[in-house]
């Protein structure tokens, strides 16, 4: 699984498929690979490029023992979108990931389709 460093924090991600990009944001404490059982194969089959990632605090991304805020998670997500050249992309989130997706849309609308 590749990784990138965003604001000094290593974020692991997976980039699968080709086509219009979709970013899947997982909830608190869960790994991005949870999307790979059903959602990623279905989206790739439908012709999308699908990116999943492990939020900070979820190994193998950096654990951040000093803690972090929703602002940090939104900044990480925006940084990953920019790093991978996904903008504008569709963003889907579950649980805390839905909160991150909503805040991303409000704060950085040009990154989201």
C-alpha positions in Angstrom: 0.0 0.0 0.0 1.5 3.4 -1.0 1.7 6.3 1.4 2.3 10.0 1.3 3.1 12.6 4.0 0.6 15.3 4.6 1.4 18.0 7.2 4.1 15.7 8.6 1.7 12.7 9.0 2.2 9.6 6.9 -1.1 8.5 5.3 -1.4 5.1 3.7 -3.8 4.8 0.7 -4.9 2.4 -2.1 -5.6 3.6 -5.6 -7.6 1.2 -7.8 -9.1 1.4 -11.3 -9.4 4.1 -13.9 -12.0 6.7 -14.8 -13.9 9.3 -12.8 -12.4 9.3 -9.2 -14.3 8.4 -6.1 -12.7 8.9 -2.6 -14.0 6.6 0.1 -13.5 7.9 3.7 -13.8 5.4 6.5 -15.1 6.1 10.0 -13.3 6.2 13.3 -10.8 3.5 14.0 -11.5 1.4 10.8 -9.1 0.7 8.0 -9.8 1.9 4.5 -9.6 -1.7 3.3 -13.1 -2.3 4.7 -14.4 -0.7 1.5 -12.6 -3.4 -0.6 -15.1 -6.2 0.0 -18.0 -4.8 -1.9 -17.8 -1.1 -2.7 -14.4 -0.9 -4.4 -15.0 -3.8 -6.8 -18.5 -2.5 -7.7 -17.2 1.1 -8.3 -14.2 -0.2 -10.4 -16.5 -2.4 -12.4 -18.7 0.7 -13.0 -15.6 2.5 -14.5 -14.3 4.5 -11.6 -10.9 5.2 -10.1 -11.4 4.4 -6.4 -9.1 5.7 -3.6 -9.4 4.4 0.0 -7.1 5.4 2.9 -6.3 4.8 6.5 -7.0 8.0 8.5 -4.3 9.3 10.9 -4.5 7.3 14.1 -5.3 4.1 12.2 -2.1 2.1 11.5 -0.3 1.8 9.2 -0.9 5.5 8.9 0.8 7.5 11.7 -0.9 6.9 15.1 -0.6 10.5 16.4 -0.5 9.8 20.1 -0.8 13.5 20.8 -4.3 13.4 19.4 -6.0 15.1 16.5 -9.1 17.0 15.5 -11.7 16.9 12.8 -9.8 19.8 11.2 -6.8 17.5 11.0 -8.8 14.8 9.3 -10.3 17.2 6.8 -6.9 18.6 6.0 -5.5 15.1 5.5 -8.3 14.2 3.1 -7.9 17.5 1.2 -4.1 16.9 1.0 -4.7 13.4 -0.3 -7.1 14.6 -3.0 -4.5 17.2 -4.1 -1.6 14.8 -3.9 -3.3 12.3 -6.2 -4.8 14.9 -8.5 -8.3 13.7 -7.9 -10.1 17.1 -7.8 -12.9 17.4 -8.3 -13.9 14.0 -7.1 -16.9 12.3 -5.6 -16.5 11.7 -1.9 -18.3 9.0 0.1 -18.0 8.6 3.8 -19.4 6.4 6.6 -19.7 7.4 10.3 -16.9 9.8 11.1 -15.9 9.6 7.5 -19.3 11.1 6.5 -18.5 14.0 8.9 -15.1 14.5 7.2 -16.7 14.4 3.8 -19.3 17.0 4.8 -16.7 19.3 6.2 -14.5 18.9 3.1 -17.4 19.9 0.9 -18.0 23.0 3.1 -14.4 24.0 3.4 -12.9 23.0 0.1 -15.8 22.8 -2.4 -13.5 22.9 -5.5 -12.1 19.5 -4.5 -15.5 17.8 -4.5 -17.9 16.9 -7.3 
